[in-house]
Amino acid sequence: MPTTASGLVYPDQSGSVDAAADLAALAQAMEAAFGWKAYTPTLTATGLGTSPTVTGRYQQMGKRVRGFAKVVLGASPSPSGVPTLSLPVTATGEDAGLVTVAFLSAGSALYLGFGFLNGTTVGVSALNGATGFTTGLTASLPFAWKAGDAITARFDYEAA
C-alpha cells in the first residue's frame, strides 16, 4: 500500500480494497506516527539531590509537539537557580508554545510555577507568594525540599 509523508498507509486505488485490513493498517500506522513516545530529558540543574530521576514522554502531530517531563529529586536536595530540561523536538523559538509547571512536595502539597522555552530546552521557575515571580528555585522556594519531591513540566509548542 502507498503511504503519506507522515507514514500513514492508504489503499491503492488500482488494486482491490479490503476495508477491514486497510483500516487496521491505517490504525497501526497512526499509532506509530502519532502515539506517545518516551524520551529522557537532559537535566541541567544545581542542587536537585543525589541522582535525581528524569522521565518524559511526548507526542508529535505535524508541527505540534506536546509532552510531559518529570524530575524526582534525590537525597539531600537544595535547589539553586533555574533547572532546565531538554525538549524532545526543537521548538520554533522562545514564544513557540505554552509550558505549565508544578512542584509536588512528596505527595502532600502542590505548588504552581511557570516555564519558558528557548528552542531546545524548557526552564522552570517557582512563584513566590510574597514577592511574585522569582528567577529560580532556592532551598526553601516554593517549599523546603526533600528527597522524593517532584518537578513536572507539561508543554505544547510548535516544532521548528
C-alpha positions in Angstrom: 0.0 0.0 0.0 1.2 3.6 -0.6 2.0 5.9 2.3 1.7 9.6 3.0 4.6 11.8 4.0 3.7 11.1 7.7 3.9 7.4 7.1 0.1 6.7 7.0 -1.0 4.0 4.7 -3.9 4.2 2.3 -5.4 1.7 -0.2 -4.1 1.8 -3.7 -7.0 2.7 -5.9 -5.8 0.4 -8.7 -5.9 -2.7 -6.5 -8.6 -4.5 -4.6 -9.8 -3.0 -1.3 -10.1 -5.0 1.9 -11.8 -2.5 4.2 -11.0 -4.3 7.4 -7.4 -4.9 6.6 -6.9 -1.4 5.3 -8.5 0.2 8.4 -6.3 -2.0 10.7 -3.2 -1.0 8.8 -4.2 2.7 9.0 -4.9 2.5 12.7 -1.5 0.9 13.3 0.3 3.5 11.2 -1.5 6.3 13.1 -0.5 4.8 16.4 3.1 4.6 15.2 3.2 8.1 13.8 1.2 10.0 16.4 1.4 7.8 19.6 3.2 8.8 22.7 6.9 8.2 22.7 9.2 8.0 25.7 12.2 10.3 26.0 14.7 11.1 28.7 15.1 14.8 29.1 18.6 16.1 29.7 18.5 17.9 33.1 20.7 20.9 33.8 20.3 22.0 37.4 22.1 22.6 40.7 21.2 21.0 43.9 18.4 18.5 42.9 19.9 15.9 45.2 21.9 12.7 44.5 20.9 11.0 41.3 17.5 12.7 40.5 15.2 10.6 38.3 14.2 12.2 35.0 11.5 10.8 32.7 9.4 12.2 29.9 7.0 11.4 27.0 5.8 13.4 24.0 3.6 13.2 21.0 4.1 15.0 17.7 1.4 15.6 15.2 2.8 17.5 12.3 4.4 20.7 13.8 2.6 20.4 17.1 4.5 18.8 19.9 3.0 18.1 23.3 4.5 16.3 26.2 5.4 15.9 29.9 8.7 15.8 31.8 9.2 14.9 35.4 12.1 15.2 37.8 12.0 13.3 41.1 14.6 14.8 43.5 17.3 12.6 45.0 18.7 12.6 48.5 19.7 15.9 50.2 18.3 18.3 47.7 19.0 22.0 47.9 18.0 23.6 44.6 19.5 26.8 43.3 18.7 28.6 40.2 16.6 27.7 37.2 16.6 24.0 36.2 16.3 23.3 32.5 15.1 20.2 30.7 15.8 19.4 27.1 12.8 19.3 24.7 12.2 16.2 22.6 12.0 18.2 19.4 13.4 21.7 18.8 10.8 24.5 19.1 10.5 27.3 16.6 11.6 29.9 19.2 11.0 31.4 22.6 7.3 32.2 22.1 6.6 28.9 20.3 4.2 27.5 22.9 2.9 27.0 26.4 4.6 25.4 29.4 2.9 24.7 32.8 5.0 23.7 35.8 4.1 22.1 39.1 6.1 21.3 42.2 4.9 18.5 44.3 6.1 18.2 47.9 6.2 14.4 48.2 2.5 13.9 47.6 1.3 16.4 50.2 1.2 19.8 48.5 1.2 21.1 45.0 2.7 24.5 44.0 2.4 26.1 40.6 5.2 27.6 38.7 5.9 28.7 35.2 8.1 27.6 32.3 9.7 29.2 29.3 11.0 27.8 26.0 14.3 28.8 24.4 14.1 26.5 21.4 15.9 23.4 22.7 15.1 23.5 26.4 12.4 24.5 28.9 13.4 26.3 32.1 11.2 26.0 35.2 10.7 28.5 38.0 8.5 28.9 41.0 6.0 31.5 42.0 6.9 33.3 45.2 3.7 34.3 47.1 5.4 37.1 49.0 7.2 38.8 46.1 5.5 37.4 42.9 7.7 35.7 40.3 11.1 34.5 41.1 14.0 33.8 38.7 14.8 30.4 40.2 14.4 27.8 42.9 16.0 28.0 46.3 16.4 25.5 49.2 13.1 26.9 50.6 11.2 28.1 47.5 8.5 27.1 46.8 8.9 24.9 49.9 11.6 23.1 51.9 12.7 20.4 49.5 13.3 16.8 50.5 14.1 13.5 48.6 11.1 12.3 46.6 9.7 15.8 45.8 9.0 16.3 42.1 9.1 19.0 39.4 6.8 18.4 36.4 6.5 20.4 33.2 3.8 20.0 30.6 4.4 21.6 27.2 2.6 22.3 24.0 4.6 24.0 21.3 5.3 24.4 17.6 8.3 22.4 16.3 10.9 24.2 14.2 
